[in-house]
């Protein structure tokens, strides 16, 4: 984990703890990287409850209640799926805030409509409308796309807990 990610994770945990907010994650393309960053911070158990790594579509279906029809219609890497992943992780893990990520880290799997580096991040917060943002991390390798995604998700969490 690089210094920037550690610092962001530290700020998220400090603010969540100070504001008595709980956090959960629903991760696909990062494979648990957001949760790993958060739990690297001493005292993280005060704010971070856990996460669901839903790399396979079948796990998105069974653990996060994303309907197979939604994935078929919009694709696993979509605004719709990111939104539902965040909302259902928040509900299932009983947290104030949940962040979700789904994307194409590469080097294969991209398409004209969803090239490598395409990422959707969802943020569900109790009492607020779910926010979903699209990112395109161009000219990046798999490791870079995953790190950029973790950093962007932590940035969204930081704003939500502050």
TATABEL-V522332 format. One record per residue. RES is the residue in one small letter. SS is DSSP state (A for helix, B for strand, O for the rest). OMEGA is omega in whole degrees, 0 to 359 (none if undefined). D_LAST is the distance of its C-alpha to the last C-alpha in Angstrom with 2 decimals. Layout:
BEGIN
res = {RES & RES}
ss = {SS & SS}
omega = {OMEGA & OMEGA}
d_last = {D_LAST & D_LAST}
END
This chain:
BEGIN
res = {x & x & x & x & x & x & x & x & x & x & x & x & x & x & x & x & x & x & x & x & x & x & x & x & x & x & x & x & x & x & x & x & x & x & x & x & x & x & x & x & x & x & x & x & x & x & x & x & x & x & x & x & x & x & x & x & x & x & x & x & x & x & x & x & x & x & x & x & x & x & x & x & x & x & x & x & x & x & x & x & x & x & x & x & x & x & x & x & x & x & x & x & x & x & x & x & x & x & x & x & x & x & x & x & x & x & x & x & x & x & x & x & x & x & x & x & x & x & x & x & x & x & x & x & x & x & x & x & x & x & x & x & x & x & x & x & x & x & x & x & x & x & x & x & x & x & x & x & x & x & x & x & x & x & x & x & x & x & x & x & x & x}
ss = {O & O & A & A & A & A & A & A & A & A & A & A & A & A & A & A & A & A & O & O & O & O & B & B & B & B & B & O & O & O & O & O & A & A & A & A & A & A & A & O & O & O & O & A & A & A & O & B & B & B & B & B & B & O & O & O & A & A & A & A & A & A & A & A & O & O & O & A & A & A & A & A & A & A & O & O & O & O & A & A & A & A & A & A & A & A & A & A & A & A & A & A & O & O & O & O & B & B & B & B & B & B & B & O & O & O & O & O & O & O & O & O & O & O & O & O & O & B & B & B & B & B & B & B & B & O & O & O & O & O & B & B & B & B & B & B & O & O & O & O & O & A & A & A & A & A & A & A & A & A & A & A & A & A & A & A & A & A & A & A & A & O}
omega = {180 & 184 & 181 & 180 & 179 & 181 & 177 & 180 & 178 & 179 & 179 & 182 & 180 & 181 & 179 & 180 & 180 & 183 & 178 & 179 & 177 & 186 & 170 & 181 & 170 & 189 & 173 & 188 & 180 & 174 & 179 & 182 & 179 & 177 & 178 & 179 & 181 & 182 & 173 & 183 & 176 & 181 & 183 & 181 & 177 & 183 & 184 & 182 & 182 & 182 & 176 & 175 & 184 & 183 & 179 & 178 & 180 & 178 & 174 & 179 & 189 & 185 & 182 & 177 & 173 & 183 & 177 & 179 & 179 & 179 & 179 & 184 & 187 & 185 & 180 & 179 & 183 & 176 & 185 & 182 & 178 & 179 & 183 & 177 & 181 & 183 & 183 & 174 & 180 & 181 & 184 & 182 & 175 & 180 & 177 & 186 & 172 & 175 & 178 & 176 & 173 & 184 & 178 & 183 & 178 & 5 & 178 & 176 & 180 & 177 & 178 & 181 & 181 & 181 & 175 & 182 & 177 & 181 & 172 & 178 & 178 & 177 & 178 & 183 & 180 & 177 & 179 & 175 & 178 & 178 & 176 & 181 & 178 & 177 & 172 & 179 & 186 & 174 & 180 & 173 & 184 & 182 & 180 & 179 & 181 & 179 & 178 & 180 & 177 & 181 & 180 & 180 & 178 & 177 & 178 & 177 & 180 & 179 & 184 & 183 & 183 & none}
d_last = {22.78 & 22.26 & 20.32 & 17.77 & 16.95 & 16.95 & 14.57 & 12.02 & 12.67 & 12.41 & 8.92 & 7.94 & 10.22 & 9.31 & 5.69 & 7.46 & 10.31 & 9.06 & 7.74 & 10.85 & 9.90 & 12.50 & 12.78 & 16.04 & 17.60 & 20.67 & 22.15 & 25.34 & 25.91 & 23.71 & 25.65 & 23.02 & 21.53 & 17.87 & 18.67 & 20.71 & 18.01 & 15.61 & 18.61 & 19.73 & 17.15 & 18.77 & 17.29 & 15.78 & 17.75 & 15.47 & 12.93 & 14.99 & 17.95 & 19.80 & 20.77 & 23.73 & 25.40 & 27.27 & 29.22 & 32.32 & 32.52 & 34.28 & 31.21 & 29.04 & 31.75 & 32.31 & 28.93 & 26.55 & 29.12 & 29.18 & 32.67 & 35.13 & 36.15 & 32.70 & 32.81 & 36.41 & 35.70 & 32.55 & 32.42 & 30.01 & 28.13 & 27.08 & 24.44 & 26.01 & 25.91 & 22.32 & 21.27 & 23.45 & 22.46 & 18.76 & 19.76 & 22.42 & 20.59 & 18.03 & 21.12 & 23.30 & 20.95 & 19.66 & 15.90 & 13.02 & 11.99 & 14.49 & 14.93 & 18.52 & 20.59 & 24.20 & 26.21 & 29.37 & 29.08 & 32.81 & 35.25 & 36.88 & 35.82 & 34.91 & 36.73 & 37.29 & 34.64 & 32.20 & 32.93 & 31.71 & 28.12 & 27.18 & 23.90 & 21.99 & 18.43 & 17.30 & 14.03 & 14.78 & 12.46 & 14.41 & 15.47 & 14.40 & 16.71 & 16.60 & 15.84 & 18.31 & 18.72 & 21.92 & 22.39 & 25.72 & 25.87 & 29.40 & 31.94 & 30.09 & 31.61 & 30.40 & 28.54 & 26.78 & 25.78 & 24.30 & 22.37 & 21.10 & 20.04 & 18.15 & 16.40 & 15.59 & 14.36 & 12.05 & 10.78 & 10.24 & 8.54 & 6.12 & 5.43 & 5.73 & 3.82 & 0.00}
END
